Amino acid sequence: MIQLKSPREIEAMRQSGAIIAGMHLMLRDLIKPGIDTWEIETKSREYIESHGGVPLQIGFEGFKYATTISINNEVAHGLPRKGLKLKNGDLVKVDTVVGLDGAVSDSAWSYAVGEVTPEIKDLMAVTKKAMYLGIDQAVVGNRIGDIGNAIQQYTEVEHHYGDVREYIGHGVGPTMHEEPNVPHYGTPGHGVRLREGMVITIEPMINIGGWKVNTDHTEEDGWTVTTADGSWSAQYEHTLAITKDGPKILTSQNPEFDSKYL
């Protein structure tokens, strides 16, 4: 069942989203070569809690951490690891979910550690733009397939990257994962029709190589997902509301860049 949100509920989610945005802005300055992934976890949790938020990933299906930290060929759900230090040239993805007085928001971001190669810069740029192309399709009357098709055409057809199928966006609030499912691939004009009051995440995971992922590593830690071919992966994610005035990003880090979505 898809739960439509009132303007009051959407505004509350914007407030929880502001905590995530602030956390990510803090991480831009924090993440440098030599940082331990455990420091990313502890600083992120401290930021969320000091701003009145609740890190909702803690306890979700047994997960123990405020963030997932996925490095290089790790696509998603990587664990913060004490003693694992990031190196110059690494690509790290940090994802979190925050609750504030019952309002939930979700956002992930990719970070270059020091100086990354041109190939990785391109991957990051394409993945970020793909997210925004998907957001542009999130208007009343469109369908879920319009979002996925815009992302797939840009990443796979135009840039020959792998557009991950197994992990997708979703509705959000009042809990972390709600209907509808929001794949980042699809057919225009197909799927659930978008209605005013829906709140969803758009969070493409894009690989330099093929789209398939390997979950064998989950046997080691129960969570980490890697690319099947060992290629590196990027991800960007915003939470957004479908409104009569277009998509409104609730986790914006840059009001100037996102001005048309606010």
Backbone as a ProteinNet text record, in pm:
[ID]
protein_1_A
[PRIMARY]
MIQLKSPREIEAMRQSGAIIAGMHLMLRDLIKPGIDTWEIETKSREYIESHGGVPLQIGFEGFKYATTISINNEVAHGLPRKGLKLKNGDLVKVDTVVGLDGAVSDSAWSYAVGEVTPEIKDLMAVTKKAMYLGIDQAVVGNRIGDIGNAIQQYTEVEHHYGDVREYIGHGVGPTMHEEPNVPHYGTPGHGVRLREGMVITIEPMINIGGWKVNTDHTEEDGWTVTTADGSWSAQYEHTLAITKDGPKILTSQNPEFDSKYL
[TERTIARY]
84.6	0	88.1	61.4	136.8	71.3	150.7	99.2	133.1	31.5	52.5	75.4	165.2	202.7	135.9	98.8	42.9	155.7	124.2	228.4	300.1	228.7	291.3	390.4	352.7	442.9	566	544.6	657.8	753.9	700.9	788.3	867.2	805.1	875.7	987.9	961.9	1065.3	1177.9	1144.8	1248.7	1342.4	1285.9	1368.8	1462	1412.6	1502.3	1604.2	1561.8	1653.4	1763.6	1733.7	1835.1	1947.2	1913.8	2017.1	2110.5	2053.5	2137.6	2224.8	2164.4	2241.2	2357.9	2332.7	2439.9	2548.5	2509.1	2606.8	2695.1	2634.4	2713.7	2806.5	2762.6	2850.6	2969.3	2944.7	3052.9	3151.9	3100.7	3187.6	3275.2	3231.5	3314	3449.1	3447.5	3572.1	3646.1	3574.4	3633.5	3706.3	3649.7	3701.9	3826.4	3938.5	4069.1	4151	4255.5	4341.1	4390.1	4385.2	4430.3	4320.7	4199.1	4092	4044.3	4016.1	3962.7	3811.5	3759	3614.1	3535.3	3595.5	3525.4	3504.5	3598	3580.7	3465.9	3449.6	3334.5	3204.8	3198.5	3079.4	3054.1	3155.5	3134.5	3101.2	3169.4	3140.1	3000.5	2959.8	2825.8	2719.1	2738	2639.3	2633.3	2748.5	2750.7	2676.7	2695.7	2629	2477.5	2433.2	2288.4	2227.4	2287	2228.1	2239.1	2346.3	2360.9	2262.2	2204.5	2102.8	1961.2	1948.3	1816.2	1761.4	1841.7	1795.3	1824.3	1760.8	1781.7	1837.3	1955.1	2009.4	1933.5	1840.5	1743.3	1800	1919.6	1975.4	2016.4	2046.7	2085.4	1966.3	1986.1	1879.8	1793.8	1811.2	1731.5	1779.2	1696.5	1729	1863.4	1893.2	2015	2136.6	2121.9	2236	2275.5	2406.4	2455.8	2505.1	2500.4	2571.4	2479	2522.7	2445.3	2459.1	2571.3	2598.3	2635.7	2620.1	2691	2803.5	2919.5	3037.8	3092.8	3074.4	3109.8	3223.2	3327.2	3450.6	3478.1	3507.8	3554.9	3456.9	3487.3	3399.4	3284.3	3276.9	3162.4	3046.8	2936	2822.2	2738.4	2712.9	2621.1	2638.9	2587.4	2574.8	2708.6	2816.5	2945.4	2943.2	3016.5	3019.3	3132.5	3111.3	3224.6	3320.5	3449.7	3546.9	3661.7	3676.8	3786.6	3919.1	4007.5	4139.9	4149.7	4036	4040.4	4053.1	4168	4194.5	4182.2	4116.5	4099.9	4230.6	4254.2	4376.7	4346.9	4449.6	4435.3	4389.7	4286	4233.5	4114.7	4080.3	3963.2	3834.3	3728.4	3592.6	3506.6	3450.2	3372.9	3230.9	3134.9	2993.7	2941.1	2875.8	2821.9	2671.1	2597.3	2450.9	2398.1	2290.5	2228.4	2080.5	2007.9	1865.6	1844.4	1771.7	1751.8	1603.5	1568.9	1434.9	1440.4	1340.4	1329.3	1182.3	1150.5	1011.3	918	967.4	886.2	894.7	958.5	973.9	1106	1102.6	1215.9	1268.5	1401.2	1466.2	1587.7	1631.4	1733.3	1819.7	1951.7	2038.3	2176	2231.7	2367.5	2446.2	2580	2664.6	2796.6	2857.2	2988.6	3094.4	3209	3319.4	3448.6	3518.7	3653.8	3749.2	3834.8	3933	4062.8	4097.3	4214.1	4188.9	4283.5	4274.4	4244	4126.2	4088.8	4121.4	4119	4151.5	4040.5	4070.9	3966.4	3851.6	3881.9	3777.8	3678.1	3726.6	3638.8	3564.1	3629.5	3558.8	3441.7	3462.8	3355.1	3241	3276.2	3173.3	3089.6	3154	3081.6	2990.6	3042	2963.4	2841.4	2859.8	2748.1	2644.1	2688.6	2594.2	2512.8	2579	2507.3	2407.3	2448.4	2354.7	2238.8	2266.6	2160	2053.7	2097.7	1999.9	1909.7	1969.8	1888.7	1799.6	1844.2	1757.2	1636.1	1659.2	1547	1453.7	1510.1	1427.7	1342	1395.9	1319.8	1194.7	1195.7	1079.9	977.6	1010.8	924.3	817.3	727	620.8	485.5	386.5	250.9	206.9	155	106.3	204.3	335.5	432.6	424.4	500.4	502.8	644.4	651.4	780.8	878.2	827.7	914.1	980.1	918.5	978.9	1106.1	1105.4	1224.2	1336.7	1306.4	1408.8	1464.2	1377.4	1423.1	1518.4	1490.3	1579.1	1718.2	1724.9	1853.4	1924.1	1851.4	1911.6	1963	1887	1930.9	2061.2	2068.8	2187.8	2310.1	2291.7	2407.2	2450	2354.3	2388.7	2399.7	2303.1	2301.7	2403.5	2403.6	2493	2636.1	2651.5	2784.9	2838	2757.5	2801.9	2848.7	2786.6	2809.7	2706.7	2726.2	2630.5	2536.7	2407.4	2302.5	2247.1	2283.8	2251.6	2101.2	2062.1	1920.6	1872	1960.2	1915.6	1877	1929.2	1902	1842.8	1732.7	1650.2	1604.7	1545.4	1483.4	1349.8	1284.3	1164.5	1089.4	966.7	896.4	961.6	938.7	997.8	899	896.4	807.6	669.4	622.1	673.4	787.5	818.8	934.1	1035.5	1148.7	1261.4	1230.8	1162.6	1132	981.3	922.6	778.2	754.6	632.5	594.1	585.9	610.5	637.8	787.3	820.7	957.5	990.5	1116	1157.3	1284.6	1273	1392.1	1459	1588.6	1663.4	1681.2	1592.2	1584.1	1436.1	1398	1256.9	1209.9	1080.3	1015	928.3	941	856.9	709.3	630.7	487.1	440.7	531.8	496.1	516.2	445.9	461.9	361.2	377.2	286.3	284.7	165	154.4	188	264.1	305.8	193.9	173.9	65.3	119.6	51.4	88.7	87.3	193.1	201	288.3	328.3	423.8	559.9	631.8	770.5	853.9	956.6	1036.2	1185	1266.5	1409.6	1443.8	1537.9	1600.6	1749.1	1807.8	1941.8	2020.5	2045.9	2113.5	2251.4	2279.2	2411.4	2465.6	2572.7	2622.7	2766.2	2791.2	2921.6	2995.4	3127.3	3207.1	3189.7	3177.4	3162.1	3016.9	2988.1	2851.9	2763.1	2632.5	2536.9	2520.9	2574.4	2550.5	2635.4	2578.7	2648.5	2669.1	2762	2800.7	2768.2	2682.9	2646.8	2721.1	2823	2897.3	2960.5	3003.5	3068.1	2972.9	2843.9	2750.3	2762.9	2824.6	2845.6	2951.2	3038.3	3142.7	3090.4	3019	2974	2822.2	2753.2	2607.6	2547.6	2632.7	2577.3	2641.5	2774.1	2842	2813.2	2778.2	2750.9	2859	2917.3	3022	2979.5	3051.1	3026.3	3072.8	3002.6	3037.7	3170.3	3203.9	3325.6	3441.5	3424	3530	3544.5	3459.2	3468.5	3416.5	3455.2	3414.6	3273.5	3210.9	3071	3051.9	2958.9	2923	2773.7	2734.5	2593	2565.9	2451.5	2397.2	2249.7	2201.2	2060.5	2003.2	1884.1	1804.2	1667.5	1609.8	1468	1393.4	1281.1	1205.9	1056.2	983.2	836.9	782.1	675.1	603.3	496.5	504.6	408.1	348.6	242.9	180.1	273.9	376.7	474.4	603.6	599.4	718.2	785.8	895.4	966.2	1037.3	1028.1	1092.6	1191	1319.8	1423.3	1420	1416.4	1408.2	1542.5	1645.3	1777.5	1885.1	1847.5	1940.3	2057.8	2177.9	2299.3	2338.5	2275.4	2318.3	2194.9	2140.4	2018.6	2032	2150.4	2168	2159.2	2232.2	2230	2092	2023.8	1894.4	1776	1799.3	1696	1563.1	1566.9	1441.6	1365.3	1432.5	1369.1	1331.9	1338.6	1313.4	1183.7
-119.4	0	124.2	215.9	340.2	445	502.3	602.4	741.1	818.2	955	1044.6	1140.9	1228	1364.8	1422	1557.1	1659.1	1783.4	1887.1	1897.2	1879	1883.6	1768.9	1649.9	1535.4	1552.8	1607.3	1630.6	1732	1836.2	1935.2	1872.3	1782.4	1713.3	1626	1562.4	1481.2	1569.3	1690.3	1783.5	1817.4	1825.8	1855.3	1738.7	1615.8	1501	1493.2	1528.5	1529.9	1632.6	1742.9	1845.7	1794.4	1703.9	1644.7	1558.6	1477.4	1395.5	1484.1	1588.3	1678	1739.2	1783.1	1839.7	1739	1614.8	1508.5	1489.5	1485.4	1466.7	1585.9	1705.4	1821	1810.6	1761.6	1739.3	1636.6	1530.9	1424.9	1473.6	1572.4	1625.1	1673.3	1733.9	1783.7	1674.9	1576.6	1472.1	1365.2	1327.3	1212.5	1251.6	1197.4	1222.5	1093.9	1082.9	964.4	943.9	818.9	784.7	776.6	825.9	818.5	674.6	637.4	504.9	506.8	402.2	399.7	405.9	361.3	368.1	512.6	602.3	743.2	802.9	760.4	806.3	766.1	642.8	594.4	673.8	688.7	754	902.1	970.5	1112.7	1132.3	1040.5	1049.9	1029.2	928	901.9	1018.7	1072.2	1186.6	1305.4	1328.1	1441	1422.3	1304.3	1277.8	1298.1	1236.1	1239.2	1377.1	1450.3	1584.3	1683.7	1649.3	1734.2	1681.9	1591.8	1543.8	1428.4	1375.6	1266.4	1129.6	1030.1	890.8	817	753.3	675.4	544.1	540.7	431.6	301.8	305.6	179.3	88.4	147.2	66.4	-19.2	-149.4	-241.5	-290.4	-231.8	-275.7	-413	-512.6	-650.5	-694	-644.3	-683.3	-598	-495.9	-409.1	-329.5	-306.3	-249.2	-105.7	-46.9	79.2	188.5	313.4	428.1	446.7	400.3	418.4	286.5	280.6	181.2	254	190.4	249.8	149.6	177.3	84.2	144.6	67.1	118.9	53.4	135.4	90.8	-6.2	-136.7	-232.5	-278.6	-228.7	-257.8	-168.8	-230.8	-157.3	-95.2	-172.5	-127.2	-210.8	-156.9	-228.1	-263.6	-194.7	-219.5	-175.6	-248.1	-218.5	-121.9	-33.2	41	-59.1	-45.2	-143.9	-76.2	-107.5	-51.5	-95.4	0.8	-29.4	-25.5	-12.9	-3	143.7	180.6	320	341.6	450.5	483.3	535.9	501.3	540.2	645.1	721.6	816.3	741.9	795.6	732.8	643.3	614.8	531.9	608	531.6	584.7	524	608.3	558.5	612.6	525.1	562.1	550.4	655.4	656.7	677	587.2	587.7	587.2	660.9	658.4	691.4	657.1	688.4	754.2	865	941.7	958.8	941.2	973.8	1096.2	1181.6	1299.6	1314.9	1285.9	1293.4	1212.3	1097	1007.4	1030.1	1137.9	1165.8	1106.4	1038.3	958.3	1012.9	1019.2	1052.9	963.4	951.8	853.8	917.2	909.9	968.1	904.1	878.7	826.3	919.9	920.5	1007.1	937.9	968	915.4	1022.1	977	1067.7	1017.4	1107.3	1078.2	1097.7	999.4	1009	1061.7	1185.3	1246.7	1269.6	1228.5	1248.2	1114.5	1105.1	982.1	996.1	885.4	885.2	952.7	997.7	1053.5	955.8	826.3	725.6	728.2	742.3	745.1	877.8	986.6	1115.4	1109.4	1046.1	1032.8	947.8	836	750.1	827.1	903.2	980.7	1084.7	1153.8	1258.3	1200	1087.1	1024.7	973.5	913	858.9	970.3	1078.8	1191.3	1252.1	1272.1	1327.8	1231.8	1101.5	1002.7	1014.9	1035.4	1055.2	1173.7	1283.9	1402.9	1383.8	1308.8	1278.8	1197	1106.1	1032.1	1122.7	1214.5	1308.6	1393.2	1432.9	1514.4	1442.9	1310.5	1232.9	1209.4	1250.4	1222.4	1330.1	1333.4	1433.1	1362.7	1433	1378.7	1335.4	1213.2	1160	1070.5	1087.9	994	861.3	764.6	632.8	598.7	500.1	457.7	422.9	360.8	323.3	440.7	559.2	678.2	716.9	701.7	731.2	635.4	506.5	406.1	413.7	439.6	445.5	561.9	676.9	791.9	760.8	692.1	655.8	550.8	450.7	341.9	391.5	476.2	527.8	606.7	688.2	772.8	691.1	597.6	524.1	408.9	329.9	209.9	237.3	307.7	328.5	435.2	547.1	656.7	637.4	579.2	573.3	431.8	330.8	191.1	144	196.4	149.1	42	-20.6	-118.7	-55	-65	-7.4	-119.6	-121	-232.5	-255.6	-381.6	-419.3	-464.4	-529.5	-598.4	-504	-381.7	-287.6	-160.5	-115.9	-13.4	90.5	197.8	296.6	246.5	328.9	282	400.2	373.3	470.4	479.4	592.2	607.7	680.3	642	697.5	633	591.2	613.9	520.2	420.3	336.2	350.9	280.6	299.8	258.4	148.1	95.8	76.1	148.9	142.2	119.8	90.6	90.4	236.8	261.8	165.2	138.7	26.5	3.2	98.4	144.9	241.5	189.4	99.9	52.9	165.1	149.4	249.1	205.3	122.5	76.2	54.8	49.1	24.8	76.4	66.5	102.2	224.9	326.4	445.8	409.3	476.3	455.6	331.8	260.3	139	159.9	80.1	84.5	174	186.9	266.1	411	468.3	609.5	696	801.7	889.5	985.6	999.1	1082.7	1184.7	1296.3	1398.4	1338.8	1365.1	1314.3	1191.5	1127.7	1018.3	1075.2	1000.1	1032.9	909.2	926.1	812.8	847.3	743.4	764.4	727.6	799.7	765	753.2	634.9	605.2	512.2	553.8	463.9	420.4	291.3	233.4	193.6	258.4	245.5	193.1	87.9	22.6	57.5	66.3	87.4	-30.3	-150.6	-270.9	-310.2	-439.2	-489.5	-456.7	-482.8	-445.4	-550.4	-669	-776.3	-757	-801	-790.7	-928.8	-935.5	-1059.4	-1046.4	-1132.2	-1127.3	-1232.3	-1296.9	-1399.7	-1343.9	-1215.2	-1157.9	-1145.9	-1150.2	-1141.7	-1263	-1371.4	-1487.1	-1456.7	-1358.5	-1322.2	-1226.4	-1121.6	-1023.7	-1007.5	-1077.8	-1072.1	-959.1	-869.5	-750.4	-708.6	-703.4	-633.6	-693.8	-607.5	-645.8	-585.1	-665.8	-618.6	-638.1	-572.2	-594.9	-735.6	-799.4	-936	-941.8	-834.4	-835.1	-758.8	-711.9	-641.4	-494.6	-444.6	-303.2	-214.3	-87.3	5.2	57.5	101.5	140.9	272.7	356	481.8	482.1	564.6	579.4	719.4	774.4	896.4	872.6	930.2	908.7	1032.5	1071.6	1173.1	1114.1	1167	1148.2	1267.2	1241.5	1350.4	1326.3	1435.9	1431.3	1464.1	1393.8	1423.7	1527.2	1644.4	1751.2	1803.6	1882	1942.1	2041.5	2085.2	2180	2112.3	1979.4	1906.1	1836.5	1763.8	1692.1	1788.4	1761.4	1844.6	1758.5	1790.8	1715.8	1752.2	1649.9	1670.8	1652.9	1612.6	1587.4	1671.2	1787.5	1869.7	1917.4	1907.1	1959.4	2094.9	2134.5	2254.5	2330.2	2422.6	2493.8	2568	2616.5	2687.4	2590.2	2479.1	2380.8	2318.7	2295.5	2226.9	2323.6	2448.9	2550.1	2516.2	2454.5	2424.2	2308.1	2237.4	2121.9	2151.6	2275.4	2308.2	2385.7
0	0	0	-91.8	-101.1	-11.3	78.3	169.9	118.2	84.9	40	161.4	147.7	257.8	242.6	354.6	357	347.4	313.4	314.1	449.2	558.4	691	707.7	662.2	673	583.6	466.3	375.3	435.7	497.6	561.3	676.3	750.8	858.9	802.3	689.6	625.6	572.3	530.6	487.1	604.6	725	842.3	875	863.5	884.9	772	651.4	538	554.4	621.5	643.8	734.1	825.8	911	826.1	737.2	650	561.1	504.9	417.7	493.4	615.9	696.1	726.8	750.3	774.1	651.9	535.3	413.7	389.1	418.5	402.9	498.3	619.2	714.1	660.6	595.9	545.4	430.4	355.7	246.2	297.1	415.6	473.6	550.9	599.9	684.5	603.9	489.3	415.3	336.9	381.4	319.6	326	246	256	399.2	444.8	578.4	682	651.5	749.9	766.1	888	919.4	895.2	834.7	809.4	939.9	1049	1177.5	1221.4	1185.8	1218.4	1138.3	1012.3	933.4	1002.4	1049.7	1120.2	1248.2	1332.1	1461.1	1444.7	1352.8	1331.2	1271.9	1183.9	1124.9	1230.6	1312.1	1418.6	1515.9	1552.3	1643.1	1582.4	1453.2	1387.4	1391.2	1352.8	1349.9	1488.3	1587.7	1721.5	1785.9	1758.8	1816.5	1756.4	1640.4	1578.4	1602.3	1698	1738.6	1657.7	1564.3	1479.7	1538.1	1477.9	1515	1393.7	1406	1293.9	1279.6	1185.4	1177.8	1122.3	1061.6	1012.9	1128.7	1244	1359.5	1402.5	1399.8	1438.1	1323.3	1204.1	1089.2	1043.2	1058.1	1021.5	1080	1198.8	1267.8	1236.3	1152.3	1118.9	1243	1260.8	1386.2	1375.6	1256.8	1236.5	1183.9	1205.2	1157	1007.1	950.9	808.8	743.8	612.1	533.5	461.3	454.5	393.2	292.8	165	57.7	-24.3	-47.3	-106.2	-241.4	-341.4	-472.8	-538.3	-542.3	-609.3	-521.2	-398.9	-313	-356.5	-392.4	-446.6	-335.7	-230.4	-125.6	0.2	110.1	238	301.4	259	322.9	468.3	552.3	694.8	729.2	825.9	880.9	946.4	918.9	966.8	1039.4	1168.6	1247	1187.5	1167.2	1114.6	964.4	893.7	748.1	709.9	659.1	625.4	474.3	437.6	296.8	238.6	112	42.9	-63.9	-98.4	-208.1	-333.9	-398.5	-519.4	-496.5	-370.2	-341.4	-373.1	-393.2	-410.7	-300.5	-214.2	-101	-107.9	-77.5	-76.3	66.5	115	250.9	242.7	307.3	303	445.8	471	602.6	591.3	696.8	708.4	844.3	845.2	968.3	997.1	1124.5	1171.3	1261.3	1250.3	1336.2	1372.7	1497.1	1543.2	1452.4	1407.8	1326.4	1177.3	1133.3	990.2	941.6	827.4	780.4	648	635.8	509.2	490.1	363.7	324.7	215.8	230.5	127	131.4	12.5	-3.3	-92.9	-75.6	-156.8	-183	-297.5	-333	-308.9	-257.3	-225.6	-288.3	-355.8	-402.3	-285.8	-262.7	-155.1	-215.8	-181.8	-243.8	-392	-474	-618.8	-686	-748.1	-818.1	-966.6	-1038	-1180.3	-1261.1	-1382.9	-1469.6	-1491.5	-1498.5	-1517.6	-1402.3	-1280.7	-1164.2	-1156.6	-1191.8	-1197	-1293.7	-1408.4	-1506.7	-1451.6	-1387.5	-1327.9	-1227.3	-1142.3	-1041.6	-1106.9	-1207.3	-1273.9	-1344	-1412.1	-1484.1	-1384.9	-1276.8	-1178.4	-1114.2	-1078.5	-1017.1	-1114.7	-1239.8	-1337.3	-1362.9	-1363.1	-1383.4	-1275	-1150	-1042.7	-1073.9	-1116.8	-1146	-1268.3	-1365.7	-1479.8	-1434.8	-1339.8	-1282.9	-1206	-1127.7	-1051.3	-1145	-1258.2	-1354.4	-1404.7	-1401.2	-1446.6	-1335.9	-1213.5	-1098.5	-1084	-1181.1	-1183.6	-1184.1	-1132.2	-1127.1	-1266.5	-1277.3	-1404.2	-1475.6	-1451.8	-1506.6	-1433.6	-1482.9	-1419.6	-1373.8	-1286	-1232.2	-1345.1	-1450.9	-1562.4	-1630.7	-1624	-1683.5	-1608.7	-1477.1	-1396.6	-1433.3	-1428.8	-1455.7	-1596.6	-1693.1	-1831.4	-1854.3	-1793.3	-1809.5	-1755.7	-1642.8	-1583.4	-1668.5	-1712.1	-1790.7	-1924.5	-1991.3	-2121.1	-2107	-2003.7	-1986.7	-1945.8	-1854.2	-1801.4	-1890.8	-1939.5	-2016.1	-2165.5	-2220.5	-2365.8	-2405.8	-2335.7	-2374.2	-2323.2	-2204.5	-2143.5	-2124.3	-2155.3	-2153.8	-2016.3	-1913.1	-1777.6	-1742.5	-1627.6	-1577.9	-1477.2	-1501.4	-1417.8	-1329.2	-1202.4	-1112	-1104.9	-1117.9	-1116.6	-978.1	-902.4	-780.8	-667.1	-668.4	-560.2	-619.4	-560.8	-624.7	-522.6	-574.1	-487.8	-436.8	-355.7	-285	-225.8	-184.9	-103.4	33.7	100.1	233.6	323.8	450.6	550.3	544.2	660.3	795.3	836.7	755	783.3	670.1	683.9	593.4	450.1	432.8	299.2	286.1	193.8	169.3	19.8	-17.4	-158.1	-205.4	-334.5	-440.7	-456.1	-520.3	-563.5	-678.8	-682	-784.6	-851.1	-951	-1022.2	-1099.9	-1123	-1200	-1344.9	-1390.9	-1529.3	-1556.6	-1683.1	-1709.4	-1843.4	-1862.3	-1988.3	-1967.1	-2052	-2035.6	-2041	-1959.5	-1960	-1887.6	-1821.2	-1748	-1598	-1520.6	-1375.9	-1307.7	-1178.1	-1095.1	-1141.1	-1147.8	-1183.9	-1062.4	-1084.6	-976.4	-939.1	-808.2	-757.2	-658.5	-649.5	-552.3	-411.4	-336.1	-199.3	-182.8	-294.6	-282.4	-241.5	-158.8	-126	-154.4	-237	-283.9	-275.9	-288.4	-309.8	-453.9	-509.2	-637.3	-607.3	-632.2	-580.8	-673	-797.2	-890.3	-841	-859.8	-834.8	-971.2	-1012.1	-1149	-1145.9	-1226.1	-1230.1	-1358.8	-1350.5	-1471.2	-1566.6	-1512.6	-1594.2	-1610.8	-1592.1	-1607.8	-1488.9	-1505.8	-1402.3	-1292.6	-1314.3	-1217.1	-1091.2	-978.8	-850.8	-791.2	-698.9	-633.2	-485.2	-436.7	-295.2	-213.9	-272.9	-199.3	-72.7	-78.1	39	156.8	129.6	240.4	331.6	282	367.7	474.1	446.4	542.2	649	605.6	705.2	709.1	619.3	619.1	539.7	482.8	421	289.3	281.5	172.3	35.3	-59.8	-198.4	-287.5	-376.1	-466.5	-611.7	-703.1	-845.1	-882.3	-973.8	-1014.3	-1087.7	-1160.7	-1242	-1177.1	-1055.3	-985.4	-1020.9	-1110.8	-1149.1	-1035.6	-1039.7	-934.1	-957.7	-849	-852.2	-778.3	-827.5	-761.7	-731.2	-634.9	-602.8	-549.7	-591.1	-531.8	-504.3	-394.5	-356.2	-290.6	-336.4	-268.2	-233.4	-126.7	-97.5	-156.1	-223.6	-285.9	-277.3	-278.4	-275.5	-414.2	-452.3	-576.4	-542.3	-603.8	-574.9	-704.3	-692	-810.2	-878	-805.2	-859.5	-902.3	-915.8	-957.5	-841.4	-868.9	-763.2	-669.8	-540	-439.7	-360	-370.9	-300.9	-152.3	-67.3	77.3	146.5	71.5	130.5	60.3	9.9	-68.2	16	-41.9	19.6	-37.2	-148.1	-219.5	-270.6	-190.3	-230.2	-363	-393.6	-520.6	-638.2	-629.8	-737.3	-752.9	-639.7	-640.9	-640.3	-673.2	-652.7	-718.8	-835.4	-904.9	-842.5	-749.3	-684.1	-538.4	-497.8	-357	-339.3
[MASK]
++++++++++++++++++++++++++++++++++++++++++++++++++++++++++++++++++++++++++++++++++++++++++++++++++++++++++++++++++++++++++++++++++++++++++++++++++++++++++++++++++++++++++++++++++++++++++++++++++++++++++++++++++++++++++++++++++++++++++++++++++++++++++++++++++++++

